[in-house]
Amino acid sequence: MTELDKFNQTIADLENGKVRVADKVNGEWKVNSWVKEVILSGFRLGKMEDMSQGQFSFFDKHTIPTRKFTVENGVRIVPGGSSVRTGAYLAPSVIMMPPAYVNIGAYVDEGTMIDSHALVGSCAQVGKHVHLSAASQLGGVLEPVGALPVIIEDNVFIGGNCGIYEGTIVKENAVIGTGVIINASTAIFDATTGEYIRANENGQMVVPSGAVVVAGSRPISKGPGAEQGVHLYCPVIVKYRDEKTSGSITLEDMLR
């Protein structure tokens, strides 16, 4: 099997969900570095190609076109300018509102809603029945190959204009409020315990299961900033998910 044959086979396996960039093994997420290596080989092996459509000009490597779907895939891609790159998996019953984008290596599981202007970055892993609200972004990562991608577990609600980056793991049933930005370098304050959550030993921020996170701030503790009352951005866990929270974010089944 040539390197190009291996690339094409891996892309096909990614698109049908046979392989993933990351898997949960014994309760812990592990990156499959070899998959990333194969994806990267496609950029090196590809040649620039004119992919223009109508009045719009597009030029990219011939190995990395947009993915084509059929009705049999069971994915609802509402008309209006959305795009899914080759090598991305969208499960049956996923809904994609326009315009939105899913990049190579991403995995989006069943019942998930990708709303308008939302981005699922390269290799991001999204669980079942997730709502990715309008203008939210899940950061992508292809390099380094050993870096864990952004992971959103089952039944997570992500509000509008959120940004989840740098290999952050959002555990199941968490709720991320509108405008929250989470990355590996900004600690999360848990108002229910009075403790800060910081990146773990692998450099990943982990949002606890069921956490309800909103945008907040914390004062600078020393120096001129403290003297002048300057605050730094800080996501805050205000509570953990309950029936009232679940009721306020439940999507109507009729929309699906």
Backbone as CSV, one residue per row, in Angstrom:
resi,resn,N_x,N_y,N_z,CA_x,CA_y,CA_z,C_x,C_y,C_z
1,MET,0.841,-1.190,0.000,0.000,0.000,0.000,0.884,1.250,0.000
2,THR,0.637,2.142,-0.956,1.408,3.380,-1.018,0.959,4.338,0.085
3,GLU,1.765,5.384,0.291,1.412,6.375,1.304,0.093,7.055,0.960
4,LEU,-0.145,7.312,-0.320,-1.397,7.929,-0.738,-2.574,6.984,-0.523
5,ASP,-2.365,5.687,-0.794,-3.420,4.704,-0.540,-3.773,4.661,0.948
6,LYS,-2.750,4.714,1.805,-2.998,4.701,3.257,-3.769,5.937,3.677
7,PHE,-3.405,7.072,3.101,-4.121,8.313,3.403,-5.587,8.193,3.001
8,ASN,-5.838,7.747,1.779,-7.216,7.644,1.295,-8.038,6.662,2.127
9,GLN,-7.428,5.544,2.532,-8.139,4.567,3.348,-8.459,5.128,4.728
10,THR,-7.493,5.846,5.311,-7.717,6.430,6.640,-8.801,7.498,6.580
11,ILE,-8.798,8.304,5.523,-9.833,9.319,5.355,-11.206,8.663,5.272
12,ALA,-11.300,7.573,4.514,-12.568,6.853,4.401,-13.010,6.303,5.756
13,ASP,-12.057,5.767,6.527,-12.378,5.222,7.846,-12.789,6.324,8.825
14,LEU,-12.184,7.502,8.704,-12.590,8.635,9.531,-14.024,9.056,9.197
15,GLU,-14.336,9.083,7.912,-15.656,9.555,7.491,-16.773,8.598,7.884
16,ASN,-16.470,7.310,7.997,-17.514,6.372,8.418,-17.432,6.007,9.897
17,GLY,-16.535,6.660,10.616,-16.456,6.478,12.061,-15.714,5.246,12.522
18,LYS,-15.025,4.555,11.609,-14.283,3.356,12.010,-13.057,3.692,12.840
19,VAL,-12.419,4.823,12.539,-11.278,5.285,13.333,-11.546,6.719,13.780
20,ARG,-10.896,7.119,14.853,-11.034,8.470,15.391,-9.665,9.003,15.782
21,VAL,-9.556,10.309,15.822,-8.308,10.937,16.255,-8.079,10.700,17.742
22,ALA,-9.153,10.583,18.522,-9.021,10.329,19.961,-10.119,9.380,20.405
23,ASP,-9.800,8.536,21.366,-10.754,7.575,21.929,-10.699,7.642,23.450
24,LYS,-11.813,7.291,24.077,-11.855,7.206,25.536,-11.526,5.775,25.945
25,VAL,-10.408,5.612,26.646,-9.925,4.297,27.051,-9.860,4.248,28.570
26,ASN,-10.664,3.338,29.159,-10.705,3.201,30.620,-10.968,4.542,31.304
27,GLY,-11.884,5.322,30.703,-12.294,6.588,31.298,-11.402,7.766,30.993
28,GLU,-10.314,7.554,30.243,-9.389,8.625,29.916,-9.283,8.785,28.401
29,TRP,-9.243,10.052,27.957,-9.106,10.316,26.533,-7.660,10.170,26.091
30,LYS,-7.463,9.420,25.008,-6.136,9.186,24.456,-6.130,9.578,22.979
31,VAL,-5.065,10.271,22.561,-4.947,10.670,21.165,-4.316,9.545,20.351
32,ASN,-4.843,9.326,19.157,-4.263,8.359,18.223,-3.335,9.126,17.285
33,SER,-2.080,9.232,17.691,-1.131,10.066,16.956,-0.971,9.634,15.505
34,TRP,-1.073,8.340,15.262,-0.863,7.846,13.902,-1.908,8.397,12.936
35,VAL,-3.126,8.626,13.444,-4.180,9.170,12.583,-3.817,10.590,12.156
36,LYS,-3.342,11.380,13.116,-2.911,12.738,12.781,-1.762,12.722,11.769
37,GLU,-0.832,11.800,11.959,0.302,11.712,11.039,-0.166,11.428,9.617
38,VAL,-1.161,10.544,9.485,-1.685,10.224,8.162,-2.404,11.431,7.568
39,ILE,-3.186,12.138,8.387,-3.873,13.333,7.892,-2.863,14.346,7.378
40,LEU,-1.804,14.575,8.133,-0.781,15.540,7.718,-0.103,15.122,6.419
41,SER,0.031,13.822,6.205,0.666,13.354,4.973,-0.142,13.767,3.750
42,GLY,-1.457,13.897,3.920,-2.301,14.291,2.800,-2.006,15.687,2.296
43,PHE,-1.627,16.576,3.191,-1.253,17.925,2.767,0.056,17.886,1.974
44,ARG,0.970,17.061,2.429,2.266,16.962,1.751,2.130,16.297,0.384
45,LEU,1.264,15.302,0.292,1.095,14.556,-0.954,0.209,15.281,-1.962
46,GLY,-0.579,16.222,-1.474,-1.540,16.885,-2.350,-0.923,17.925,-3.262
47,LYS,-1.600,18.168,-4.381,-1.211,19.207,-5.329,-2.327,20.244,-5.401
48,MET,-1.947,21.490,-5.579,-2.934,22.555,-5.655,-3.890,22.309,-6.827
49,GLU,-5.176,22.521,-6.534,-6.205,22.252,-7.524,-7.254,23.350,-7.482
50,ASP,-7.788,23.679,-8.627,-8.875,24.656,-8.722,-10.179,23.968,-8.343
51,MET,-10.760,24.395,-7.221,-12.024,23.831,-6.745,-13.147,24.854,-6.813
52,SER,-12.997,25.845,-7.654,-13.962,26.941,-7.743,-15.349,26.432,-8.115
53,GLN,-16.351,27.127,-7.560,-17.741,26.797,-7.848,-18.496,28.082,-8.156
54,GLY,-19.051,28.151,-9.351,-19.801,29.331,-9.731,-18.939,30.575,-9.670
55,GLN,-19.435,31.616,-8.968,-18.714,32.876,-8.865,-17.650,32.866,-7.771
56,PHE,-17.549,31.752,-7.011,-16.635,31.692,-5.879,-15.372,30.918,-6.251
57,SER,-14.216,31.491,-5.911,-12.933,30.879,-6.221,-12.385,30.134,-5.014
58,PHE,-12.011,28.860,-5.214,-11.433,28.048,-4.156,-10.237,27.291,-4.714
59,PHE,-9.130,27.263,-3.963,-7.927,26.557,-4.375,-7.350,25.839,-3.162
60,ASP,-7.174,24.521,-3.268,-6.648,23.757,-2.139,-5.976,22.494,-2.674
61,LYS,-5.363,21.728,-1.751,-4.733,20.482,-2.137,-5.794,19.487,-2.635
62,HIS,-5.493,18.786,-3.695,-6.493,17.902,-4.299,-6.858,16.731,-3.380
63,THR,-6.003,16.451,-2.395,-6.262,15.365,-1.449,-7.245,15.764,-0.351
64,ILE,-7.524,17.073,-0.215,-8.348,17.557,0.907,-9.545,18.346,0.364
65,PRO,-10.440,17.721,-0.378,-11.612,18.449,-0.874,-12.690,18.559,0.206
66,THR,-13.782,19.208,-0.117,-14.927,19.177,0.782,-15.594,17.809,0.690
67,ARG,-16.233,17.409,1.776,-16.880,16.104,1.795,-18.247,16.177,1.118
68,LYS,-18.598,15.120,0.402,-19.899,15.027,-0.246,-20.812,14.103,0.566
69,PHE,-22.061,14.523,0.746,-23.038,13.724,1.492,-24.173,13.299,0.571
70,THR,-24.883,12.246,0.983,-26.108,11.836,0.318,-27.209,11.759,1.373
71,VAL,-28.443,11.626,0.911,-29.571,11.501,1.837,-29.375,10.296,2.753
72,GLU,-28.760,9.248,2.241,-28.556,8.029,3.028,-27.650,8.251,4.240
73,ASN,-26.836,9.297,4.223,-25.990,9.589,5.389,-26.807,10.014,6.601
74,GLY,-28.013,10.500,6.363,-28.892,10.863,7.477,-28.523,12.140,8.197
75,VAL,-27.674,12.969,7.565,-27.245,14.230,8.165,-28.047,15.369,7.530
76,ARG,-28.594,16.252,8.364,-29.309,17.415,7.845,-28.337,18.583,7.727
77,ILE,-28.011,18.949,6.500,-27.177,20.123,6.246,-28.082,21.144,5.569
78,VAL,-28.553,22.106,6.346,-29.523,23.081,5.859,-28.853,24.006,4.844
79,PRO,-29.501,24.300,3.709,-28.881,25.138,2.680,-28.469,26.511,3.210
80,GLY,-27.318,27.006,2.689,-26.913,28.344,3.062,-25.433,28.556,3.275
81,GLY,-24.562,27.672,2.776,-23.140,27.983,2.802,-22.294,27.219,3.784
82,SER,-22.794,26.124,4.365,-21.973,25.323,5.267,-21.026,24.437,4.471
83,SER,-19.963,23.965,5.162,-18.980,23.125,4.491,-18.395,22.130,5.492
84,VAL,-18.182,20.905,5.014,-17.547,19.857,5.810,-16.355,19.356,5.014
85,ARG,-15.195,19.385,5.620,-13.989,18.953,4.925,-13.870,17.430,4.939
86,THR,-13.224,16.879,3.946,-13.019,15.442,3.894,-12.343,14.945,5.173
87,GLY,-12.660,13.706,5.571,-12.057,13.132,6.760,-12.749,13.496,8.048
88,ALA,-13.905,14.142,7.960,-14.698,14.457,9.148,-15.899,13.524,9.216
89,TYR,-16.268,13.125,10.429,-17.419,12.233,10.627,-18.574,13.012,11.227
90,LEU,-19.731,12.932,10.563,-20.988,13.450,11.098,-21.964,12.291,11.169
91,ALA,-22.427,11.986,12.366,-23.311,10.843,12.557,-24.707,11.133,12.015
92,PRO,-25.459,10.088,11.680,-26.861,10.286,11.326,-27.590,11.030,12.439
93,SER,-28.460,11.956,12.050,-29.264,12.813,12.940,-28.543,14.073,13.381
94,VAL,-27.290,14.285,12.962,-26.626,15.574,13.192,-27.318,16.629,12.337
95,ILE,-27.462,17.838,12.894,-28.053,18.964,12.165,-27.012,20.066,12.070
96,MET,-26.852,20.603,10.873,-25.860,21.652,10.627,-26.569,22.848,10.002
97,MET,-26.635,23.948,10.750,-27.292,25.156,10.281,-26.291,26.046,9.540
98,PRO,-26.778,26.851,8.599,-25.846,27.641,7.775,-25.536,29.007,8.358
99,PRO,-24.357,29.549,8.064,-23.194,28.814,7.566,-22.402,28.262,8.738
100,ALA,-21.857,27.099,8.599,-21.037,26.485,9.648,-19.947,25.667,8.961
101,TYR,-18.944,25.270,9.741,-17.798,24.581,9.147,-17.298,23.488,10.086
102,VAL,-17.036,22.315,9.501,-16.439,21.197,10.233,-15.157,20.809,9.517
103,ASN,-14.041,20.800,10.235,-12.737,20.580,9.626,-12.319,19.109,9.687
104,ILE,-11.263,18.806,8.965,-10.769,17.439,8.816,-10.439,16.809,10.175
105,GLY,-10.760,15.517,10.315,-10.454,14.774,11.536,-11.462,14.938,12.644
106,ALA,-12.427,15.840,12.476,-13.430,16.055,13.514,-14.398,14.880,13.573
107,TYR,-14.990,14.678,14.755,-15.981,13.620,14.972,-17.167,14.248,15.675
108,VAL,-18.350,14.159,15.053,-19.561,14.748,15.624,-20.595,13.635,15.747
109,ASP,-20.989,13.340,16.975,-21.852,12.185,17.218,-23.333,12.528,17.069
110,GLU,-24.171,11.530,17.177,-25.590,11.618,16.827,-26.361,12.626,17.686
111,GLY,-27.365,13.242,17.042,-28.254,14.162,17.744,-27.655,15.513,18.058
112,THR,-26.480,15.812,17.545,-25.819,17.083,17.845,-26.269,18.166,16.876
113,MET,-26.432,19.375,17.389,-26.783,20.550,16.592,-25.577,21.462,16.459
114,ILE,-25.174,21.742,15.216,-24.119,22.716,14.938,-24.814,23.943,14.380
115,ASP,-24.886,25.000,15.164,-25.685,26.159,14.779,-24.922,27.098,13.840
116,SER,-25.595,28.155,13.421,-25.040,29.083,12.432,-23.726,29.711,12.899
117,HIS,-22.784,29.843,11.973,-21.482,30.470,12.204,-20.641,29.732,13.238
118,ALA,-20.965,28.483,13.497,-20.187,27.685,14.442,-19.054,26.966,13.706
119,LEU,-17.965,26.711,14.438,-16.799,26.030,13.894,-16.465,24.813,14.738
120,VAL,-16.332,23.669,14.080,-15.773,22.476,14.716,-14.384,22.306,14.114
121,GLY,-13.356,22.648,14.886,-11.992,22.679,14.373,-11.434,21.299,14.081
122,SER,-10.296,21.258,13.424,-9.680,19.998,13.028,-9.467,19.083,14.231
123,CYS,-9.945,17.854,14.084,-9.764,16.775,15.054,-10.607,16.914,16.319
124,ALA,-11.409,17.979,16.456,-12.263,18.123,17.639,-13.227,16.945,17.723
125,GLN,-13.486,16.489,18.940,-14.362,15.345,19.170,-15.600,15.814,19.930
126,VAL,-16.764,15.594,19.320,-18.024,16.092,19.876,-18.964,14.913,20.107
127,GLY,-19.517,14.827,21.308,-20.339,13.691,21.693,-21.770,13.761,21.205
128,LYS,-22.610,12.925,21.825,-24.020,12.836,21.462,-24.826,13.977,22.076
129,HIS,-25.818,14.436,21.322,-26.806,15.405,21.806,-26.161,16.667,22.392
130,VAL,-25.128,17.125,21.715,-24.480,18.384,22.072,-25.137,19.509,21.288
131,HIS,-25.258,20.682,21.908,-25.719,21.876,21.176,-24.563,22.860,21.124
132,LEU,-24.077,23.091,19.910,-23.025,24.077,19.684,-23.704,25.314,19.115
133,SER,-23.928,26.312,19.965,-24.744,27.464,19.599,-24.048,28.379,18.597
134,ALA,-24.806,29.336,18.097,-24.346,30.215,17.025,-23.043,30.924,17.385
135,ALA,-22.125,30.957,16.420,-20.845,31.668,16.498,-19.886,31.084,17.528
136,SER,-20.139,29.871,17.997,-19.203,29.223,18.915,-18.094,28.530,18.141
137,GLN,-16.934,28.392,18.793,-15.782,27.789,18.132,-15.148,26.712,19.007
138,LEU,-14.877,25.569,18.392,-14.069,24.526,19.011,-12.731,24.531,18.295
139,GLY,-11.675,24.848,19.002,-10.371,24.968,18.386,-9.890,23.666,17.763
140,GLY,-9.078,23.780,16.724,-8.532,22.613,16.053,-7.061,22.432,16.364
141,VAL,-6.596,21.193,16.239,-5.171,20.933,16.442,-4.754,19.714,15.629
142,LEU,-3.820,19.925,14.708,-3.192,18.817,13.993,-1.759,18.595,14.466
143,GLU,-1.109,19.677,14.856,0.268,19.582,15.344,0.374,20.230,16.719
144,PRO,1.214,19.680,17.607,1.943,18.419,17.445,1.000,17.216,17.436
145,VAL,1.434,16.116,16.827,0.545,14.973,16.637,0.116,14.344,17.958
146,GLY,0.903,14.537,19.006,0.550,13.959,20.297,-0.394,14.794,21.123
147,ALA,-0.739,15.983,20.637,-1.611,16.883,21.401,-3.059,16.433,21.319
148,LEU,-3.704,16.365,22.467,-5.110,15.982,22.514,-5.961,17.116,21.961
149,PRO,-6.950,16.812,21.120,-7.817,17.863,20.585,-8.858,18.302,21.602
150,VAL,-9.604,19.338,21.260,-10.757,19.737,22.066,-11.760,18.587,22.077
151,ILE,-12.284,18.289,23.264,-13.238,17.192,23.409,-14.474,17.688,24.151
152,ILE,-15.627,17.495,23.536,-16.907,17.855,24.128,-17.692,16.564,24.333
153,GLU,-17.954,16.185,25.559,-18.624,14.918,25.825,-20.140,15.044,25.652
154,ASP,-20.849,13.946,25.902,-22.287,13.874,25.631,-23.101,14.898,26.419
155,ASN,-24.176,15.373,25.782,-25.206,16.203,26.430,-24.686,17.544,26.943
156,VAL,-23.634,18.050,26.318,-23.103,19.363,26.693,-23.833,20.446,25.907
157,PHE,-24.103,21.551,26.573,-24.691,22.728,25.918,-23.645,23.835,25.916
158,ILE,-23.334,24.341,24.717,-22.357,25.426,24.577,-23.082,26.644,24.022
159,GLY,-23.087,27.727,24.774,-23.817,28.925,24.396,-23.176,29.688,23.254
160,GLY,-23.884,30.685,22.770,-23.415,31.479,21.643,-22.127,32.227,21.939
161,ASN,-21.297,32.363,20.906,-20.039,33.113,20.981,-19.051,32.561,21.993
162,CYS,-19.123,31.280,22.261,-18.138,30.652,23.147,-16.915,30.231,22.336
163,GLY,-15.800,30.055,23.047,-14.598,29.537,22.422,-13.953,28.509,23.331
164,ILE,-13.800,27.283,22.845,-13.180,26.207,23.616,-11.910,25.805,22.875
165,TYR,-10.756,25.986,23.511,-9.481,25.862,22.801,-8.466,25.019,23.573
166,GLU,-7.346,24.730,22.899,-6.128,24.164,23.491,-6.365,22.846,24.223
167,GLY,-7.091,21.938,23.579,-7.271,20.608,24.132,-8.152,20.527,25.360
168,THR,-8.967,21.545,25.577,-9.898,21.522,26.716,-10.863,20.346,26.589
169,ILE,-11.143,19.700,27.719,-12.127,18.621,27.778,-13.327,19.134,28.565
170,VAL,-14.486,19.137,27.935,-15.728,19.514,28.610,-16.485,18.224,28.895
171,LYS,-16.603,17.873,30.155,-17.208,16.608,30.547,-18.722,16.634,30.353
172,GLU,-19.311,15.455,30.339,-20.724,15.280,30.005,-21.645,16.139,30.877
173,ASN,-22.731,16.610,30.237,-23.809,17.372,30.883,-23.414,18.776,31.329
174,ALA,-22.207,19.221,31.002,-21.816,20.585,31.379,-22.578,21.602,30.529
175,VAL,-22.708,22.811,31.072,-23.358,23.921,30.375,-22.376,25.085,30.354
176,ILE,-22.030,25.540,29.153,-21.101,26.655,28.990,-21.913,27.869,28.557
177,GLY,-21.976,28.886,29.399,-22.818,30.050,29.143,-22.295,30.917,28.011
178,THR,-23.169,31.771,27.525,-22.853,32.646,26.399,-21.559,33.426,26.624
179,GLY,-20.700,33.417,25.598,-19.500,34.241,25.612,-18.344,33.736,26.444
180,VAL,-18.418,32.514,26.971,-17.340,31.973,27.794,-16.190,31.499,26.898
181,ILE,-14.969,31.844,27.288,-13.763,31.381,26.607,-12.993,30.493,27.584
182,ILE,-12.658,29.286,27.124,-11.909,28.354,27.975,-10.689,27.860,27.218
183,ASN,-9.520,27.999,27.849,-8.280,27.473,27.269,-7.418,26.912,28.392
184,ALA,-6.220,26.497,28.055,-5.365,25.828,29.035,-4.713,26.777,30.028
185,SER,-4.706,28.065,29.742,-3.952,28.995,30.578,-4.812,29.844,31.515
186,THR,-6.111,29.819,31.340,-6.989,30.631,32.187,-7.729,29.733,33.163
187,ALA,-7.432,29.867,34.449,-8.055,29.029,35.472,-9.548,29.295,35.554
188,ILE,-10.302,28.264,35.945,-11.746,28.372,36.164,-11.996,28.410,37.663
189,PHE,-12.801,29.373,38.102,-13.125,29.456,39.535,-14.423,28.709,39.795
190,ASP,-14.387,27.776,40.739,-15.581,27.034,41.138,-16.177,27.715,42.362
191,ALA,-17.238,28.474,42.136,-17.857,29.235,43.220,-18.549,28.341,44.241
192,THR,-18.761,27.067,43.902,-19.399,26.159,44.858,-18.401,25.604,45.868
193,THR,-17.100,25.677,45.542,-16.080,25.156,46.456,-15.081,26.214,46.896
194,GLY,-15.011,27.320,46.145,-14.029,28.354,46.439,-12.642,28.037,45.905
195,GLU,-12.521,27.008,45.066,-11.232,26.584,44.535,-11.113,26.924,43.046
196,TYR,-9.869,27.088,42.575,-9.606,27.276,41.155,-9.289,25.926,40.505
197,ILE,-9.809,25.731,39.304,-9.472,24.562,38.498,-8.450,25.012,37.472
198,ARG,-7.303,24.351,37.450,-6.240,24.708,36.511,-5.937,23.515,35.605
199,ALA,-5.145,23.754,34.576,-4.791,22.689,33.646,-4.137,21.531,34.400
200,ASN,-4.428,20.312,33.946,-3.883,19.130,34.603,-2.427,18.880,34.197
201,GLU,-1.888,17.761,34.632,-0.472,17.473,34.383,-0.160,17.320,32.901
202,ASN,-1.197,17.077,32.090,-1.010,16.968,30.641,-1.263,18.287,29.916
203,GLY,-1.482,19.342,30.692,-1.689,20.651,30.105,-3.094,20.912,29.606
204,GLN,-4.064,20.075,29.997,-5.438,20.235,29.542,-6.323,20.783,30.652
205,MET,-7.192,21.709,30.275,-8.231,22.166,31.179,-9.400,21.191,31.095
206,VAL,-9.916,20.762,32.226,-11.035,19.823,32.259,-12.202,20.478,32.992
207,VAL,-13.306,20.678,32.272,-14.518,21.231,32.871,-15.302,20.065,33.465
208,PRO,-15.609,20.104,34.766,-16.246,18.949,35.415,-17.629,18.629,34.843
209,SER,-18.021,17.387,34.994,-19.334,16.942,34.556,-20.433,17.750,35.244
210,GLY,-21.388,18.233,34.454,-22.538,18.950,34.991,-22.273,20.380,35.411
211,ALA,-21.046,20.872,35.247,-20.731,22.242,35.662,-21.473,23.254,34.793
212,VAL,-21.970,24.310,35.427,-22.589,25.428,34.711,-21.606,26.593,34.789
213,VAL,-21.020,26.951,33.645,-19.925,27.913,33.604,-20.391,29.205,32.930
214,VAL,-20.119,30.341,33.582,-20.441,31.645,33.006,-19.185,32.502,32.965
215,ALA,-19.245,33.570,32.177,-18.109,34.494,32.098,-18.034,35.332,33.362
216,GLY,-16.832,35.488,33.903,-16.633,36.293,35.100,-15.284,36.985,35.075
217,SER,-14.849,37.459,36.229,-13.555,38.116,36.334,-13.020,37.952,37.744
218,ARG,-11.713,38.193,37.897,-11.084,38.164,39.213,-10.112,39.332,39.301
219,PRO,-9.960,39.923,40.456,-9.079,41.090,40.575,-7.616,40.708,40.531
220,ILE,-6.795,41.573,39.945,-5.341,41.409,40.026,-4.930,41.596,41.477
221,SER,-4.052,40.720,41.964,-3.768,40.688,43.397,-2.649,41.622,43.840
222,LYS,-1.810,42.086,42.897,-0.713,42.951,43.318,-0.261,43.831,42.168
223,GLY,0.515,44.856,42.508,1.047,45.751,41.493,0.087,46.870,41.128
224,PRO,0.456,47.672,40.128,-0.376,48.813,39.717,-1.796,48.407,39.328
225,GLY,-1.938,47.200,38.723,-3.269,46.750,38.338,-4.186,46.577,39.536
226,ALA,-3.621,46.029,40.611,-4.408,45.848,41.825,-4.785,47.192,42.430
227,GLU,-3.847,48.117,42.411,-4.104,49.444,42.980,-5.207,50.182,42.228
228,GLN,-5.322,49.905,40.922,-6.314,50.589,40.108,-7.587,49.765,39.898
229,GLY,-7.685,48.620,40.586,-8.906,47.822,40.530,-9.119,47.082,39.234
230,VAL,-8.023,46.740,38.535,-8.137,46.023,37.263,-8.469,44.557,37.524
231,HIS,-9.351,44.013,36.687,-9.735,42.609,36.788,-9.289,41.850,35.548
232,LEU,-9.053,40.553,35.722,-8.734,39.651,34.619,-9.931,38.759,34.332
233,TYR,-10.053,38.340,33.065,-11.132,37.433,32.700,-10.990,36.115,33.446
234,CYS,-12.109,35.541,33.878,-12.089,34.274,34.606,-13.438,33.567,34.451
235,PRO,-13.475,32.391,33.803,-14.716,31.620,33.788,-15.072,31.178,35.202
236,VAL,-16.358,31.141,35.495,-16.809,30.817,36.853,-17.867,29.719,36.802
237,ILE,-17.664,28.667,37.594,-18.708,27.656,37.782,-19.645,28.174,38.869
238,VAL,-20.867,28.489,38.488,-21.809,29.071,39.448,-22.635,28.006,40.167
239,LYS,-22.773,26.843,39.516,-23.503,25.734,40.143,-23.299,24.498,39.277
240,TYR,-23.928,23.413,39.683,-23.909,22.206,38.871,-25.327,21.914,38.386
241,ARG,-25.398,21.337,37.225,-26.653,21.203,36.494,-27.746,20.539,37.318
242,ASP,-28.933,21.130,37.266,-30.093,20.578,37.945,-31.274,20.556,36.977
243,GLU,-32.461,20.192,37.471,-33.626,20.081,36.593,-33.992,21.425,35.972
244,LYS,-33.838,22.502,36.735,-34.163,23.831,36.203,-33.236,24.190,35.044
245,THR,-31.939,23.922,35.220,-30.985,24.199,34.152,-31.294,23.365,32.923
246,SER,-31.545,22.071,33.112,-31.829,21.188,31.986,-33.071,21.635,31.236
247,GLY,-34.084,22.093,31.982,-35.312,22.538,31.342,-35.115,23.763,30.476
248,SER,-34.198,24.647,30.876,-34.000,25.902,30.142,-33.193,25.718,28.866
249,ILE,-32.502,24.582,28.707,-31.668,24.376,27.514,-32.138,23.210,26.659
250,THR,-33.246,22.582,27.041,-33.744,21.441,26.274,-34.247,21.895,24.912
251,LEU,-33.840,21.174,23.889,-34.271,21.496,22.535,-35.558,20.757,22.202
252,GLU,-36.405,21.396,21.434,-37.640,20.754,21.007,-37.336,19.618,20.039
253,ASP,-37.894,18.451,20.314,-37.688,17.296,19.438,-38.215,17.560,18.030
254,MET,-39.242,18.408,17.934,-39.833,18.684,16.638,-38.837,19.352,15.683
255,LEU,-37.821,20.077,16.252,-36.820,20.702,15.412,-35.924,19.671,14.740
256,ARG,-35.947,18.483,15.237,-35.078,17.436,14.722,-35.816,16.500,13.795
